[in-house]
Amino acid sequence: MSFPSEATLAKMRKKLAKMEGFLALDQDADELSRFRFSICQNLLKYAKKHDLSTTEMAEVLGITKADMSRIFNHRVERFTTDRLVRLYAIIKPHYKLKVS
């Protein structure tokens, strides 16, 4: 197998530049960002544990598939923290939020 040509690589880079994938947490993220990231992780873990697809998990939470995909990829800029907590409460109704 040979390395792709520069033209092929340029096409791939152009295509990938438009894609949004999984958003990682910055090393120096503040506590609120870490909390929001944690909620996304917990929702994703729940879906994996119960073998739910993005569509099925969206139905459980009563949101669109696109919004569920955003949450799974940690692209939650358009979600308030309150909304993320309310979504998490659907799968963990006895969840207690402690603020210290």
Contact map, one row per residue, 1 for C-alpha under 8 A:
1110000000000000000000000000000000000000000000000000000000000000000000000000000000000000000000000000
1111000000000000000000000000000000000000000000000000000000000000000000000000000000000000000000000000
1111100000000000000000000000000000000000000000000000000000000000000000000000000000000000000000000000
0111110110000000000000000000000000000000000000000000000000000000000000000000000000000000000000000000
0011111110000000000000000000000000000000000000000000000000000000000000000000000000000000000000000000
0001111111000000000000000000000000000000000000000000000000000000000000000000000000000000000000000000
0000111111100000000000000000000000000000000000000000000000000000000000000000000000000000000000000000
0001111111110000000000000000000000000000000000000000000000000000000000000000000000000000000000000000
0001111111111000000000000000000000000000000000000000000000000000000000000000000000000000000000000000
0000011111111100000000000000000000000000000000000000000000000000000000000000000000000000000000000000
0000001111111110000000000000000000000000000000000000000000000000000000000000000000000000000000000000
0000000111111111000000000000000000000000000000000000000000000000000000000000000000000000000000000000
0000000011111111100000000000000000000000000000000000000000000000000000000000000000000000000000000000
0000000001111111110000000000000000000000000000000000000000000000000000000000000000000000000000000000
0000000000111111111000000000000000000000000000000000000000000000000000000000000000000000000000000000
0000000000011111111000000000000000000000000000000000000000000000000000000000000000000000000000000000
0000000000001111111000000000000000000000000000000000000000000000000000000000000000000000000000000000
0000000000000111111100000000000000000000000000000000000000000000000000000000000000000000000000000000
0000000000000011111110000000000000000000000000000000000000000000000000000000000000000000000000000000
0000000000000000011111000000000000000000000000000000000000000000000000000000000000000000000000000000
0000000000000000001111100000000000000000000000000000000000000000000000001000000000000000000000000000
0000000000000000000111110000000000000000000000000000000000000000000000011110000000000000000000000000
0000000000000000000011111000000000000000000000000000000000000000000000001110000000000000000000000000
0000000000000000000001111100000000000000000000000000000000000000000000000100000000000000000000000000
0000000000000000000000111110100011001000000000000000000000000000000000000000000000000000000000000000
0000000000000000000000011111100000000000000000000000000000000000000000000000000000000000000000000000
0000000000000000000000001111100000000000000000000000000000000000000000000000000000000000000000000000
0000000000000000000000000111110000000000000000000000000000000000000000000000000000000000000000000000
0000000000000000000000001111111011000000000000000000000000000000000000000000000000000000000000000000
0000000000000000000000000001111111000000000000000000000000000000000000000000000000000000000000000000
0000000000000000000000000000111111100000000000000000000000000000000000000000000000000000000000000000
0000000000000000000000000000011111110000000000000000000000000000000000000000000000000000000000000000
0000000000000000000000001000111111111000000000000000000000000000000000000000000000000000000000000000
0000000000000000000000001000111111111100000000000000000000000000000000000000000000000000000000000000
0000000000000000000000000000001111111110000000000000000000000000000000000000000000000000000000000000
0000000000000000000000000000000111111111000000000000000000000000000000000000000010010000000000000000
0000000000000000000000001000000011111111100000000000000000000000000000000100000000000000000000000000
0000000000000000000000000000000001111111110000000000000000000000000000000000000000000000000000000000
0000000000000000000000000000000000111111111000000000000000000000000000000000000000011001000000000000
0000000000000000000000000000000000011111111100000000000000000000000000110100000000010000000000000000
0000000000000000000000000000000000001111111110000000000000000000000000010000000000000000000000000000
0000000000000000000000000000000000000111111111000000000000000000000000000000000000000001000000000000
0000000000000000000000000000000000000011111111100000000000000000000000010000000000000001000000000000
0000000000000000000000000000000000000001111111110000000000000000000000010000000000000000000000000000
0000000000000000000000000000000000000000111111111000000000000000000000000000000000000000000000000000
0000000000000000000000000000000000000000011111111100000000000000000000000000000000000000001000000000
0000000000000000000000000000000000000000001111111111110010000000000000000000000000000000000000000000
0000000000000000000000000000000000000000000111111111000000000000000000000000000000000000000000000000
0000000000000000000000000000000000000000000011111111000000000000000000000000000000000000000000000000
0000000000000000000000000000000000000000000001111111000000000000000000000000000000000000000000000000
0000000000000000000000000000000000000000000000111111100000000000000000000000000000000000000000000000
0000000000000000000000000000000000000000000000111111111110000000000000000000000000000000000000000000
0000000000000000000000000000000000000000000000100011111110000000000000000000000000000000000000000000
0000000000000000000000000000000000000000000000100001111111000000100110000000000000000000000000000000
0000000000000000000000000000000000000000000000000001111111100001100100000000000000000000000000000000
0000000000000000000000000000000000000000000000000001111111110000000000000000000000000000000000000000
0000000000000000000000000000000000000000000000100001111111111000000100000000000000000000000000000000
0000000000000000000000000000000000000000000000000000011111111111101100000000000000000000000000000000
0000000000000000000000000000000000000000000000000000001111111111000000000000000000000000000000000000
0000000000000000000000000000000000000000000000000000000111111100000000000000000000000000000000000000
0000000000000000000000000000000000000000000000000000000011111110000000000000000000000010011000000000
0000000000000000000000000000000000000000000000000000000001111111000000000000000000000000000000000000
0000000000000000000000000000000000000000000000000000000001101111101100000000000000000000000000000000
0000000000000000000000000000000000000000000000000000001001100111111100000000000000000000000000000000
0000000000000000000000000000000000000000000000000000011001000011111110000000000000000000000000000000
0000000000000000000000000000000000000000000000000000000000000001111111000000000000000000000000000000
0000000000000000000000000000000000000000000000000000000001000011111111100000000000000000000000000000
0000000000000000000000000000000000000000000000000000011011000011111111110000000000000000000000000000
0000000000000000000000000000000000000000000000000000010000000000111111111000000000000000000000000000
0000000000000000000000000000000000000000000000000000000000000000011111111111000000000000000000000000
0000000000000000000000000000000000000001000000000000000000000000001111111111000000000000000000000000
0000000000000000000001000000000000000001101100000000000000000000000111111110000000000000000000000000
0000000000000000000011100000000000000000000000000000000000000000000011111110000000000000000000000000
0000000000000000000001110000000000001001000000000000000000000000000001111111000000000000000000000000
0000000000000000000001100000000000000000000000000000000000000000000001111111100000000000000000000000
0000000000000000000000000000000000000000000000000000000000000000000001100111111000000000000000000000
0000000000000000000000000000000000000000000000000000000000000000000000000011111100000000000000000000
0000000000000000000000000000000000000000000000000000000000000000000000000001111100000000000000000000
0000000000000000000000000000000000000000000000000000000000000000000000000001111110110000000000000000
0000000000000000000000000000000000000000000000000000000000000000000000000000111111110000000000000000
0000000000000000000000000000000000010000000000000000000000000000000000000000001111111000000000000000
0000000000000000000000000000000000000000000000000000000000000000000000000000000111111100000000000000
0000000000000000000000000000000000000000000000000000000000000000000000000000001111111110000000000000
0000000000000000000000000000000000010011000000000000000000000000000000000000001111111111000000000000
0000000000000000000000000000000000000010000000000000000000000000000000000000000011111111100000000000
0000000000000000000000000000000000000000000000000000000000000000000000000000000001111111110000000000
0000000000000000000000000000000000000000000000000000000000001000000000000000000000111111111000000000
0000000000000000000000000000000000000010011000000000000000000000000000000000000000011111111110000000
0000000000000000000000000000000000000000000000000000000000000000000000000000000000001111111111100000
0000000000000000000000000000000000000000000000000000000000001000000000000000000000000111111110000000
0000000000000000000000000000000000000000000001000000000000001000000000000000000000000011111110000000
0000000000000000000000000000000000000000000000000000000000000000000000000000000000000001111111100000
0000000000000000000000000000000000000000000000000000000000000000000000000000000000000001111111100000
0000000000000000000000000000000000000000000000000000000000000000000000000000000000000000100111110000
0000000000000000000000000000000000000000000000000000000000000000000000000000000000000000100111111000
0000000000000000000000000000000000000000000000000000000000000000000000000000000000000000000001111100
0000000000000000000000000000000000000000000000000000000000000000000000000000000000000000000000111110
0000000000000000000000000000000000000000000000000000000000000000000000000000000000000000000000011111
0000000000000000000000000000000000000000000000000000000000000000000000000000000000000000000000001111
0000000000000000000000000000000000000000000000000000000000000000000000000000000000000000000000000111
